[in-house]
Amino acid sequence: MDTVINIRTQKKVRDEARKVFAQMGLTTSAGINLFLQQVIAEKGLPFTPTRNPEKLRKAWDTEVSAALRSNKPSRDAKELLTKLK
């Protein structure tokens, strides 16, 4: 059964989020539901809150570089899906 959640946010935040969701082909409700599903899947926030985006970006770049160095390319989609299991 669906339920309704009422939240308070600034009008500007709502409007900007609505535009981003629309560009993705989503309604605001669908976007917020995706966020809530990710909270459940991650058992926490699906992102790292920070006031220092440069530090976060550096850590992300380091992690991606390490992953790219350690992974061999897959020959096809079936092999990739097998690796992901």
PyMOL Python script that loads the backbone (N, CA, C, O; Angstrom):
from pymol import cmd

cmd.read_pdbstr("""\
ATOM      1  N   MET A   1       0.849  -1.174   0.000  1.00  0.00           N
ATOM      2  CA  MET A   1       0.000   0.000   0.000  1.00  0.00           C
ATOM      3  C   MET A   1       0.899   1.242   0.000  1.00  0.00           C
ATOM      4  O   MET A   1       1.876   1.317   0.745  1.00  0.00           O
ATOM      5  N   ASP A   2       0.553   2.200  -0.838  1.00  0.00           N
ATOM      6  CA  ASP A   2       1.303   3.450  -0.885  1.00  0.00           C
ATOM      7  C   ASP A   2       0.958   4.326   0.311  1.00  0.00           C
ATOM      8  O   ASP A   2      -0.129   4.228   0.881  1.00  0.00           O
ATOM      9  N   THR A   3       1.888   5.171   0.673  1.00  0.00           N
ATOM     10  CA  THR A   3       1.686   6.114   1.762  1.00  0.00           C
ATOM     11  C   THR A   3       2.226   7.468   1.330  1.00  0.00           C
ATOM     12  O   THR A   3       2.962   7.563   0.348  1.00  0.00           O
ATOM     13  N   VAL A   4       1.870   8.495   2.046  1.00  0.00           N
ATOM     14  CA  VAL A   4       2.292   9.854   1.730  1.00  0.00           C
ATOM     15  C   VAL A   4       3.265  10.326   2.798  1.00  0.00           C
ATOM     16  O   VAL A   4       3.032  10.138   3.992  1.00  0.00           O
ATOM     17  N   ILE A   5       4.370  10.948   2.352  1.00  0.00           N
ATOM     18  CA  ILE A   5       5.338  11.550   3.267  1.00  0.00           C
ATOM     19  C   ILE A   5       5.338  13.049   3.000  1.00  0.00           C
ATOM     20  O   ILE A   5       5.504  13.476   1.858  1.00  0.00           O
ATOM     21  N   ASN A   6       5.158  13.830   4.019  1.00  0.00           N
ATOM     22  CA  ASN A   6       5.243  15.286   3.887  1.00  0.00           C
ATOM     23  C   ASN A   6       6.586  15.741   4.442  1.00  0.00           C
ATOM     24  O   ASN A   6       6.955  15.378   5.559  1.00  0.00           O
ATOM     25  N   ILE A   7       7.315  16.534   3.667  1.00  0.00           N
ATOM     26  CA  ILE A   7       8.597  17.059   4.126  1.00  0.00           C
ATOM     27  C   ILE A   7       8.617  18.568   3.923  1.00  0.00           C
ATOM     28  O   ILE A   7       7.863  19.114   3.117  1.00  0.00           O
ATOM     29  N   ARG A   8       9.482  19.219   4.658  1.00  0.00           N
ATOM     30  CA  ARG A   8       9.688  20.654   4.474  1.00  0.00           C
ATOM     31  C   ARG A   8      11.047  20.848   3.830  1.00  0.00           C
ATOM     32  O   ARG A   8      12.048  20.277   4.262  1.00  0.00           O
ATOM     33  N   THR A   9      11.060  21.663   2.791  1.00  0.00           N
ATOM     34  CA  THR A   9      12.301  22.012   2.125  1.00  0.00           C
ATOM     35  C   THR A   9      12.124  23.396   1.511  1.00  0.00           C
ATOM     36  O   THR A   9      11.007  23.897   1.380  1.00  0.00           O
ATOM     37  N   GLN A  10      13.225  23.990   1.145  1.00  0.00           N
ATOM     38  CA  GLN A  10      13.137  25.306   0.519  1.00  0.00           C
ATOM     39  C   GLN A  10      12.576  25.150  -0.890  1.00  0.00           C
ATOM     40  O   GLN A  10      12.851  24.165  -1.575  1.00  0.00           O
ATOM     41  N   LYS A  11      11.792  26.128  -1.309  1.00  0.00           N
ATOM     42  CA  LYS A  11      11.178  26.104  -2.636  1.00  0.00           C
ATOM     43  C   LYS A  11      12.237  25.972  -3.718  1.00  0.00           C
ATOM     44  O   LYS A  11      12.045  25.228  -4.680  1.00  0.00           O
ATOM     45  N   LYS A  12      13.353  26.681  -3.578  1.00  0.00           N
ATOM     46  CA  LYS A  12      14.418  26.634  -4.576  1.00  0.00           C
ATOM     47  C   LYS A  12      14.986  25.222  -4.690  1.00  0.00           C
ATOM     48  O   LYS A  12      15.247  24.743  -5.794  1.00  0.00           O
ATOM     49  N   VAL A  13      15.179  24.554  -3.550  1.00  0.00           N
ATOM     50  CA  VAL A  13      15.702  23.185  -3.550  1.00  0.00           C
ATOM     51  C   VAL A  13      14.713  22.267  -4.270  1.00  0.00           C
ATOM     52  O   VAL A  13      15.110  21.471  -5.122  1.00  0.00           O
ATOM     53  N   ARG A  14      13.451  22.374  -3.937  1.00  0.00           N
ATOM     54  CA  ARG A  14      12.426  21.544  -4.579  1.00  0.00           C
ATOM     55  C   ARG A  14      12.407  21.769  -6.084  1.00  0.00           C
ATOM     56  O   ARG A  14      12.379  20.813  -6.859  1.00  0.00           O
ATOM     57  N   ASP A  15      12.420  23.029  -6.494  1.00  0.00           N
ATOM     58  CA  ASP A  15      12.344  23.352  -7.918  1.00  0.00           C
ATOM     59  C   ASP A  15      13.564  22.859  -8.688  1.00  0.00           C
ATOM     60  O   ASP A  15      13.434  22.337  -9.795  1.00  0.00           O
ATOM     61  N   GLU A  16      14.750  23.024  -8.104  1.00  0.00           N
ATOM     62  CA  GLU A  16      15.973  22.565  -8.775  1.00  0.00           C
ATOM     63  C   GLU A  16      16.005  21.038  -8.864  1.00  0.00           C
ATOM     64  O   GLU A  16      16.391  20.476  -9.889  1.00  0.00           O
ATOM     65  N   ALA A  17      15.595  20.373  -7.780  1.00  0.00           N
ATOM     66  CA  ALA A  17      15.543  18.904  -7.792  1.00  0.00           C
ATOM     67  C   ALA A  17      14.522  18.428  -8.818  1.00  0.00           C
ATOM     68  O   ALA A  17      14.773  17.460  -9.536  1.00  0.00           O
ATOM     69  N   ARG A  18      13.398  19.082  -8.895  1.00  0.00           N
ATOM     70  CA  ARG A  18      12.358  18.718  -9.853  1.00  0.00           C
ATOM     71  C   ARG A  18      12.900  18.794 -11.283  1.00  0.00           C
ATOM     72  O   ARG A  18      12.609  17.927 -12.107  1.00  0.00           O
ATOM     73  N   LYS A  19      13.690  19.837 -11.576  1.00  0.00           N
ATOM     74  CA  LYS A  19      14.279  19.983 -12.911  1.00  0.00           C
ATOM     75  C   LYS A  19      15.249  18.842 -13.212  1.00  0.00           C
ATOM     76  O   LYS A  19      15.241  18.283 -14.309  1.00  0.00           O
ATOM     77  N   VAL A  20      16.086  18.502 -12.229  1.00  0.00           N
ATOM     78  CA  VAL A  20      17.050  17.408 -12.423  1.00  0.00           C
ATOM     79  C   VAL A  20      16.307  16.102 -12.659  1.00  0.00           C
ATOM     80  O   VAL A  20      16.639  15.362 -13.586  1.00  0.00           O
ATOM     81  N   PHE A  21      15.315  15.809 -11.841  1.00  0.00           N
ATOM     82  CA  PHE A  21      14.537  14.590 -12.018  1.00  0.00           C
ATOM     83  C   PHE A  21      13.880  14.562 -13.392  1.00  0.00           C
ATOM     84  O   PHE A  21      13.885  13.528 -14.061  1.00  0.00           O
ATOM     85  N   ALA A  22      13.319  15.681 -13.815  1.00  0.00           N
ATOM     86  CA  ALA A  22      12.655  15.753 -15.122  1.00  0.00           C
ATOM     87  C   ALA A  22      13.643  15.464 -16.249  1.00  0.00           C
ATOM     88  O   ALA A  22      13.297  14.795 -17.223  1.00  0.00           O
ATOM     89  N   GLN A  23      14.873  15.966 -16.118  1.00  0.00           N
ATOM     90  CA  GLN A  23      15.896  15.695 -17.136  1.00  0.00           C
ATOM     91  C   GLN A  23      16.230  14.206 -17.201  1.00  0.00           C
ATOM     92  O   GLN A  23      16.663  13.696 -18.234  1.00  0.00           O
ATOM     93  N   MET A  24      16.024  13.527 -16.090  1.00  0.00           N
ATOM     94  CA  MET A  24      16.284  12.088 -16.026  1.00  0.00           C
ATOM     95  C   MET A  24      15.049  11.276 -16.403  1.00  0.00           C
ATOM     96  O   MET A  24      15.091  10.045 -16.423  1.00  0.00           O
ATOM     97  N   GLY A  25      13.954  11.967 -16.700  1.00  0.00           N
ATOM     98  CA  GLY A  25      12.706  11.285 -17.039  1.00  0.00           C
ATOM     99  C   GLY A  25      11.950  10.780 -15.834  1.00  0.00           C
ATOM    100  O   GLY A  25      11.143   9.857 -15.939  1.00  0.00           O
ATOM    101  N   LEU A  26      12.213  11.393 -14.674  1.00  0.00           N
ATOM    102  CA  LEU A  26      11.577  10.971 -13.429  1.00  0.00           C
ATOM    103  C   LEU A  26      10.685  12.070 -12.866  1.00  0.00           C
ATOM    104  O   LEU A  26      10.914  13.259 -13.091  1.00  0.00           O
ATOM    105  N   THR A  27       9.681  11.650 -12.139  1.00  0.00           N
ATOM    106  CA  THR A  27       8.926  12.603 -11.337  1.00  0.00           C
ATOM    107  C   THR A  27       9.699  12.839 -10.044  1.00  0.00           C
ATOM    108  O   THR A  27      10.602  12.073  -9.707  1.00  0.00           O
ATOM    109  N   THR A  28       9.349  13.883  -9.332  1.00  0.00           N
ATOM    110  CA  THR A  28       9.986  14.135  -8.043  1.00  0.00           C
ATOM    111  C   THR A  28       9.720  12.969  -7.096  1.00  0.00           C
ATOM    112  O   THR A  28      10.613  12.544  -6.363  1.00  0.00           O
ATOM    113  N   SER A  29       8.511  12.461  -7.112  1.00  0.00           N
ATOM    114  CA  SER A  29       8.161  11.331  -6.259  1.00  0.00           C
ATOM    115  C   SER A  29       9.018  10.104  -6.580  1.00  0.00           C
ATOM    116  O   SER A  29       9.503   9.432  -5.671  1.00  0.00           O
ATOM    117  N   ALA A  30       9.206   9.814  -7.863  1.00  0.00           N
ATOM    118  CA  ALA A  30      10.028   8.673  -8.253  1.00  0.00           C
ATOM    119  C   ALA A  30      11.482   8.885  -7.824  1.00  0.00           C
ATOM    120  O   ALA A  30      12.135   7.945  -7.370  1.00  0.00           O
ATOM    121  N   GLY A  31      11.991  10.107  -7.965  1.00  0.00           N
ATOM    122  CA  GLY A  31      13.355  10.403  -7.550  1.00  0.00           C
ATOM    123  C   GLY A  31      13.557  10.209  -6.062  1.00  0.00           C
ATOM    124  O   GLY A  31      14.561   9.641  -5.632  1.00  0.00           O
ATOM    125  N   ILE A  32      12.608  10.678  -5.280  1.00  0.00           N
ATOM    126  CA  ILE A  32      12.702  10.524  -3.825  1.00  0.00           C
ATOM    127  C   ILE A  32      12.569   9.047  -3.449  1.00  0.00           C
ATOM    128  O   ILE A  32      13.253   8.580  -2.538  1.00  0.00           O
ATOM    129  N   ASN A  33      11.704   8.314  -4.134  1.00  0.00           N
ATOM    130  CA  ASN A  33      11.587   6.875  -3.877  1.00  0.00           C
ATOM    131  C   ASN A  33      12.877   6.143  -4.207  1.00  0.00           C
ATOM    132  O   ASN A  33      13.254   5.212  -3.495  1.00  0.00           O
ATOM    133  N   LEU A  34      13.568   6.549  -5.284  1.00  0.00           N
ATOM    134  CA  LEU A  34      14.867   5.951  -5.595  1.00  0.00           C
ATOM    135  C   LEU A  34      15.860   6.208  -4.462  1.00  0.00           C
ATOM    136  O   LEU A  34      16.603   5.312  -4.061  1.00  0.00           O
ATOM    137  N   PHE A  35      15.865   7.427  -3.956  1.00  0.00           N
ATOM    138  CA  PHE A  35      16.742   7.761  -2.840  1.00  0.00           C
ATOM    139  C   PHE A  35      16.436   6.861  -1.640  1.00  0.00           C
ATOM    140  O   PHE A  35      17.353   6.306  -1.034  1.00  0.00           O
ATOM    141  N   LEU A  36      15.175   6.715  -1.300  1.00  0.00           N
ATOM    142  CA  LEU A  36      14.801   5.895  -0.146  1.00  0.00           C
ATOM    143  C   LEU A  36      15.190   4.432  -0.358  1.00  0.00           C
ATOM    144  O   LEU A  36      15.628   3.771   0.583  1.00  0.00           O
ATOM    145  N   GLN A  37      15.037   3.919  -1.577  1.00  0.00           N
ATOM    146  CA  GLN A  37      15.447   2.544  -1.870  1.00  0.00           C
ATOM    147  C   GLN A  37      16.958   2.377  -1.702  1.00  0.00           C
ATOM    148  O   GLN A  37      17.418   1.342  -1.220  1.00  0.00           O
ATOM    149  N   GLN A  38      17.726   3.386  -2.095  1.00  0.00           N
ATOM    150  CA  GLN A  38      19.179   3.323  -1.929  1.00  0.00           C
ATOM    151  C   GLN A  38      19.570   3.387  -0.453  1.00  0.00           C
ATOM    152  O   GLN A  38      20.526   2.729  -0.044  1.00  0.00           O
ATOM    153  N   VAL A  39      18.855   4.160   0.342  1.00  0.00           N
ATOM    154  CA  VAL A  39      19.102   4.201   1.786  1.00  0.00           C
ATOM    155  C   VAL A  39      18.923   2.800   2.368  1.00  0.00           C
ATOM    156  O   VAL A  39      19.720   2.356   3.195  1.00  0.00           O
ATOM    157  N   ILE A  40      17.882   2.118   1.935  1.00  0.00           N
ATOM    158  CA  ILE A  40      17.629   0.753   2.415  1.00  0.00           C
ATOM    159  C   ILE A  40      18.744  -0.180   1.952  1.00  0.00           C
ATOM    160  O   ILE A  40      19.276  -0.953   2.749  1.00  0.00           O
ATOM    161  N   ALA A  41      19.100  -0.114   0.667  1.00  0.00           N
ATOM    162  CA  ALA A  41      20.129  -1.012   0.121  1.00  0.00           C
ATOM    163  C   ALA A  41      21.486  -0.784   0.779  1.00  0.00           C
ATOM    164  O   ALA A  41      22.216  -1.740   1.044  1.00  0.00           O
ATOM    165  N   GLU A  42      21.827   0.466   1.041  1.00  0.00           N
ATOM    166  CA  GLU A  42      23.118   0.807   1.637  1.00  0.00           C
ATOM    167  C   GLU A  42      23.107   0.718   3.158  1.00  0.00           C
ATOM    168  O   GLU A  42      24.156   0.738   3.803  1.00  0.00           O
ATOM    169  N   LYS A  43      21.904   0.619   3.721  1.00  0.00           N
ATOM    170  CA  LYS A  43      21.731   0.662   5.177  1.00  0.00           C
ATOM    171  C   LYS A  43      22.354   1.941   5.745  1.00  0.00           C
ATOM    172  O   LYS A  43      23.015   1.929   6.783  1.00  0.00           O
ATOM    173  N   GLY A  44      22.124   3.021   5.040  1.00  0.00           N
ATOM    174  CA  GLY A  44      22.654   4.338   5.401  1.00  0.00           C
ATOM    175  C   GLY A  44      22.520   5.263   4.210  1.00  0.00           C
ATOM    176  O   GLY A  44      21.851   4.933   3.230  1.00  0.00           O
ATOM    177  N   LEU A  45      23.144   6.405   4.290  1.00  0.00           N
ATOM    178  CA  LEU A  45      23.086   7.342   3.178  1.00  0.00           C
ATOM    179  C   LEU A  45      23.831   6.786   1.970  1.00  0.00           C
ATOM    180  O   LEU A  45      24.901   6.198   2.124  1.00  0.00           O
ATOM    181  N   PRO A  46      23.280   6.963   0.770  1.00  0.00           N
ATOM    182  CA  PRO A  46      23.934   6.433  -0.427  1.00  0.00           C
ATOM    183  C   PRO A  46      25.016   7.365  -0.977  1.00  0.00           C
ATOM    184  O   PRO A  46      25.373   7.282  -2.152  1.00  0.00           O
ATOM    185  N   PHE A  47      25.522   8.228  -0.146  1.00  0.00           N
ATOM    186  CA  PHE A  47      26.589   9.152  -0.520  1.00  0.00           C
ATOM    187  C   PHE A  47      27.294   9.580   0.752  1.00  0.00           C
ATOM    188  O   PHE A  47      26.787   9.368   1.853  1.00  0.00           O
ATOM    189  N   THR A  48      28.469  10.187   0.599  1.00  0.00           N
ATOM    190  CA  THR A  48      29.215  10.664   1.752  1.00  0.00           C
ATOM    191  C   THR A  48      28.981  12.164   1.910  1.00  0.00           C
ATOM    192  O   THR A  48      29.437  12.947   1.076  1.00  0.00           O
ATOM    193  N   PRO A  49      28.284  12.573   2.958  1.00  0.00           N
ATOM    194  CA  PRO A  49      28.085  14.006   3.158  1.00  0.00           C
ATOM    195  C   PRO A  49      29.434  14.682   3.425  1.00  0.00           C
ATOM    196  O   PRO A  49      30.228  14.195   4.230  1.00  0.00           O
ATOM    197  N   THR A  50      29.683  15.786   2.757  1.00  0.00           N
ATOM    198  CA  THR A  50      30.949  16.475   2.955  1.00  0.00           C
ATOM    199  C   THR A  50      30.806  17.956   2.625  1.00  0.00           C
ATOM    200  O   THR A  50      29.967  18.361   1.820  1.00  0.00           O
ATOM    201  N   ARG A  51      31.634  18.728   3.261  1.00  0.00           N
ATOM    202  CA  ARG A  51      31.732  20.145   2.920  1.00  0.00           C
ATOM    203  C   ARG A  51      33.003  20.383   2.119  1.00  0.00           C
ATOM    204  O   ARG A  51      33.335  21.519   1.778  1.00  0.00           O
ATOM    205  N   ASN A  52      33.716  19.284   1.820  1.00  0.00           N
ATOM    206  CA  ASN A  52      34.970  19.376   1.096  1.00  0.00           C
ATOM    207  C   ASN A  52      34.897  18.481  -0.143  1.00  0.00           C
ATOM    208  O   ASN A  52      35.435  17.374  -0.129  1.00  0.00           O
ATOM    209  N   PRO A  53      34.241  18.940  -1.216  1.00  0.00           N
ATOM    210  CA  PRO A  53      34.072  18.091  -2.392  1.00  0.00           C
ATOM    211  C   PRO A  53      35.387  17.715  -3.075  1.00  0.00           C
ATOM    212  O   PRO A  53      35.470  16.680  -3.736  1.00  0.00           O
ATOM    213  N   GLU A  54      36.417  18.554  -2.916  1.00  0.00           N
ATOM    214  CA  GLU A  54      37.711  18.221  -3.523  1.00  0.00           C
ATOM    215  C   GLU A  54      38.303  16.964  -2.886  1.00  0.00           C
ATOM    216  O   GLU A  54      38.847  16.105  -3.581  1.00  0.00           O
ATOM    217  N   LYS A  55      38.196  16.863  -1.571  1.00  0.00           N
ATOM    218  CA  LYS A  55      38.705  15.687  -0.852  1.00  0.00           C
ATOM    219  C   LYS A  55      37.928  14.441  -1.280  1.00  0.00           C
ATOM    220  O   LYS A  55      38.521  13.388  -1.514  1.00  0.00           O
ATOM    221  N   LEU A  56      36.618  14.560  -1.381  1.00  0.00           N
ATOM    222  CA  LEU A  56      35.789  13.441  -1.798  1.00  0.00           C
ATOM    223  C   LEU A  56      36.131  13.023  -3.226  1.00  0.00           C
ATOM    224  O   LEU A  56      36.224  11.831  -3.522  1.00  0.00           O
ATOM    225  N   ARG A  57      36.318  14.002  -4.109  1.00  0.00           N
ATOM    226  CA  ARG A  57      36.656  13.703  -5.502  1.00  0.00           C
ATOM    227  C   ARG A  57      38.009  13.002  -5.600  1.00  0.00           C
ATOM    228  O   ARG A  57      38.173  12.075  -6.394  1.00  0.00           O
ATOM    229  N   LYS A  58      38.978  13.441  -4.798  1.00  0.00           N
ATOM    230  CA  LYS A  58      40.305  12.819  -4.806  1.00  0.00           C
ATOM    231  C   LYS A  58      40.207  11.359  -4.363  1.00  0.00           C
ATOM    232  O   LYS A  58      40.817  10.479  -4.970  1.00  0.00           O
ATOM    233  N   ALA A  59      39.449  11.111  -3.319  1.00  0.00           N
ATOM    234  CA  ALA A  59      39.276   9.741  -2.833  1.00  0.00           C
ATOM    235  C   ALA A  59      38.574   8.886  -3.890  1.00  0.00           C
ATOM    236  O   ALA A  59      38.947   7.733  -4.107  1.00  0.00           O
ATOM    237  N   TRP A  60      37.576   9.443  -4.533  1.00  0.00           N
ATOM    238  CA  TRP A  60      36.843   8.729  -5.592  1.00  0.00           C
ATOM    239  C   TRP A  60      37.781   8.401  -6.752  1.00  0.00           C
ATOM    240  O   TRP A  60      37.792   7.272  -7.243  1.00  0.00           O
ATOM    241  N   ASP A  61      38.566   9.385  -7.192  1.00  0.00           N
ATOM    242  CA  ASP A  61      39.495   9.169  -8.301  1.00  0.00           C
ATOM    243  C   ASP A  61      40.522   8.089  -7.967  1.00  0.00           C
ATOM    244  O   ASP A  61      40.862   7.268  -8.819  1.00  0.00           O
ATOM    245  N   THR A  62      41.016   8.089  -6.718  1.00  0.00           N
ATOM    246  CA  THR A  62      41.974   7.071  -6.284  1.00  0.00           C
ATOM    247  C   THR A  62      41.335   5.689  -6.332  1.00  0.00           C
ATOM    248  O   THR A  62      41.948   4.732  -6.805  1.00  0.00           O
ATOM    249  N   GLU A  63      40.114   5.588  -5.847  1.00  0.00           N
ATOM    250  CA  GLU A  63      39.406   4.306  -5.831  1.00  0.00           C
ATOM    251  C   GLU A  63      39.140   3.806  -7.254  1.00  0.00           C
ATOM    252  O   GLU A  63      39.324   2.624  -7.543  1.00  0.00           O
ATOM    253  N   VAL A  64      38.716   4.693  -8.125  1.00  0.00           N
ATOM    254  CA  VAL A  64      38.438   4.308  -9.512  1.00  0.00           C
ATOM    255  C   VAL A  64      39.724   3.872 -10.209  1.00  0.00           C
ATOM    256  O   VAL A  64      39.730   2.872 -10.927  1.00  0.00           O
ATOM    257  N   SER A  65      40.804   4.609 -10.004  1.00  0.00           N
ATOM    258  CA  SER A  65      42.089   4.241 -10.623  1.00  0.00           C
ATOM    259  C   SER A  65      42.537   2.856 -10.177  1.00  0.00           C
ATOM    260  O   SER A  65      42.992   2.055 -10.993  1.00  0.00           O
ATOM    261  N   ALA A  66      42.411   2.576  -8.892  1.00  0.00           N
ATOM    262  CA  ALA A  66      42.801   1.265  -8.368  1.00  0.00           C
ATOM    263  C   ALA A  66      41.935   0.164  -8.974  1.00  0.00           C
ATOM    264  O   ALA A  66      42.440  -0.901  -9.330  1.00  0.00           O
ATOM    265  N   ALA A  67      40.646   0.416  -9.090  1.00  0.00           N
ATOM    266  CA  ALA A  67      39.736  -0.579  -9.663  1.00  0.00           C
ATOM    267  C   ALA A  67      40.072  -0.826 -11.129  1.00  0.00           C
ATOM    268  O   ALA A  67      40.058  -1.969 -11.584  1.00  0.00           O
ATOM    269  N   LEU A  68      40.372   0.227 -11.863  1.00  0.00           N
ATOM    270  CA  LEU A  68      40.711   0.068 -13.277  1.00  0.00           C
ATOM    271  C   LEU A  68      42.011  -0.716 -13.460  1.00  0.00           C
ATOM    272  O   LEU A  68      42.126  -1.511 -14.392  1.00  0.00           O
ATOM    273  N   ARG A  69      42.985  -0.501 -12.581  1.00  0.00           N
ATOM    274  CA  ARG A  69      44.267  -1.216 -12.671  1.00  0.00           C
ATOM    275  C   ARG A  69      44.113  -2.699 -12.339  1.00  0.00           C
ATOM    276  O   ARG A  69      44.791  -3.545 -12.922  1.00  0.00           O
ATOM    277  N   SER A  70      43.223  -3.007 -11.404  1.00  0.00           N
ATOM    278  CA  SER A  70      43.114  -4.385 -10.926  1.00  0.00           C
ATOM    279  C   SER A  70      42.158  -5.243 -11.749  1.00  0.00           C
ATOM    280  O   SER A  70      42.204  -6.469 -11.653  1.00  0.00           O
ATOM    281  N   ASN A  71      41.311  -4.643 -12.538  1.00  0.00           N
ATOM    282  CA  ASN A  71      40.323  -5.398 -13.302  1.00  0.00           C
ATOM    283  C   ASN A  71      40.780  -5.618 -14.733  1.00  0.00           C
ATOM    284  O   ASN A  71      41.303  -4.717 -15.389  1.00  0.00           O
ATOM    285  N   LYS A  72      40.568  -6.846 -15.198  1.00  0.00           N
ATOM    286  CA  LYS A  72      40.822  -7.151 -16.599  1.00  0.00           C
ATOM    287  C   LYS A  72      39.530  -6.903 -17.365  1.00  0.00           C
ATOM    288  O   LYS A  72      38.447  -7.155 -16.837  1.00  0.00           O
ATOM    289  N   PRO A  73      39.623  -6.416 -18.595  1.00  0.00           N
ATOM    290  CA  PRO A  73      38.409  -6.182 -19.383  1.00  0.00           C
ATOM    291  C   PRO A  73      37.655  -7.491 -19.623  1.00  0.00           C
ATOM    292  O   PRO A  73      38.260  -8.557 -19.734  1.00  0.00           O
ATOM    293  N   SER A  74      36.348  -7.395 -19.701  1.00  0.00           N
ATOM    294  CA  SER A  74      35.526  -8.557 -20.004  1.00  0.00           C
ATOM    295  C   SER A  74      35.406  -8.703 -21.513  1.00  0.00           C
ATOM    296  O   SER A  74      35.379  -7.714 -22.246  1.00  0.00           O
ATOM    297  N   ARG A  75      35.335  -9.946 -21.966  1.00  0.00           N
ATOM    298  CA  ARG A  75      35.201 -10.195 -23.406  1.00  0.00           C
ATOM    299  C   ARG A  75      33.800  -9.880 -23.902  1.00  0.00           C
ATOM    300  O   ARG A  75      33.616  -9.456 -25.043  1.00  0.00           O
ATOM    301  N   ASP A  76      32.809 -10.091 -23.033  1.00  0.00           N
ATOM    302  CA  ASP A  76      31.425  -9.844 -23.438  1.00  0.00           C
ATOM    303  C   ASP A  76      30.578  -9.612 -22.192  1.00  0.00           C
ATOM    304  O   ASP A  76      31.066  -9.712 -21.066  1.00  0.00           O
ATOM    305  N   ALA A  77      29.311  -9.302 -22.409  1.00  0.00           N
ATOM    306  CA  ALA A  77      28.406  -8.983 -21.301  1.00  0.00           C
ATOM    307  C   ALA A  77      28.216 -10.176 -20.363  1.00  0.00           C
ATOM    308  O   ALA A  77      28.114 -10.002 -19.148  1.00  0.00           O
ATOM    309  N   LYS A  78      28.169 -11.383 -20.926  1.00  0.00           N
ATOM    310  CA  LYS A  78      27.974 -12.575 -20.085  1.00  0.00           C
ATOM    311  C   LYS A  78      29.133 -12.725 -19.099  1.00  0.00           C
ATOM    312  O   LYS A  78      28.915 -13.012 -17.922  1.00  0.00           O
ATOM    313  N   GLU A  79      30.373 -12.530 -19.582  1.00  0.00           N
ATOM    314  CA  GLU A  79      31.530 -12.633 -18.709  1.00  0.00           C
ATOM    315  C   GLU A  79      31.512 -11.541 -17.637  1.00  0.00           C
ATOM    316  O   GLU A  79      31.857 -11.795 -16.483  1.00  0.00           O
ATOM    317  N   LEU A  80      31.112 -10.336 -18.017  1.00  0.00           N
ATOM    318  CA  LEU A  80      31.016  -9.240 -17.054  1.00  0.00           C
ATOM    319  C   LEU A  80      30.015  -9.564 -15.959  1.00  0.00           C
ATOM    320  O   LEU A  80      30.304  -9.364 -14.779  1.00  0.00           O
ATOM    321  N   LEU A  81      28.844 -10.062 -16.331  1.00  0.00           N
ATOM    322  CA  LEU A  81      27.821 -10.398 -15.344  1.00  0.00           C
ATOM    323  C   LEU A  81      28.289 -11.510 -14.415  1.00  0.00           C
ATOM    324  O   LEU A  81      27.954 -11.511 -13.230  1.00  0.00           O
ATOM    325  N   THR A  82      29.059 -12.451 -14.941  1.00  0.00           N
ATOM    326  CA  THR A  82      29.615 -13.517 -14.104  1.00  0.00           C
ATOM    327  C   THR A  82      30.567 -12.943 -13.067  1.00  0.00           C
ATOM    328  O   THR A  82      30.555 -13.372 -11.913  1.00  0.00           O
ATOM    329  N   LYS A  83      31.400 -11.966 -13.466  1.00  0.00           N
ATOM    330  CA  LYS A  83      32.335 -11.337 -12.538  1.00  0.00           C
ATOM    331  C   LYS A  83      31.616 -10.558 -11.433  1.00  0.00           C
ATOM    332  O   LYS A  83      32.121 -10.449 -10.316  1.00  0.00           O
ATOM    333  N   LEU A  84      30.451 -10.026 -11.746  1.00  0.00           N
ATOM    334  CA  LEU A  84      29.726  -9.201 -10.785  1.00  0.00           C
ATOM    335  C   LEU A  84      29.030 -10.019  -9.713  1.00  0.00           C
ATOM    336  O   LEU A  84      28.638  -9.465  -8.686  1.00  0.00           O
ATOM    337  N   LYS A  85      28.862 -11.320  -9.917  1.00  0.00           N
ATOM    338  CA  LYS A  85      28.160 -12.164  -8.941  1.00  0.00           C
ATOM    339  C   LYS A  85      28.989 -12.428  -7.729  1.00  0.00           C
ATOM    340  O   LYS A  85      28.543 -13.121  -6.814  1.00  0.00           O
TER     341      LYS A  85
END
""", "prot")
cmd.dss("prot")
cmd.show_as("cartoon", "prot")
cmd.util.cbc("prot")
cmd.orient("prot")
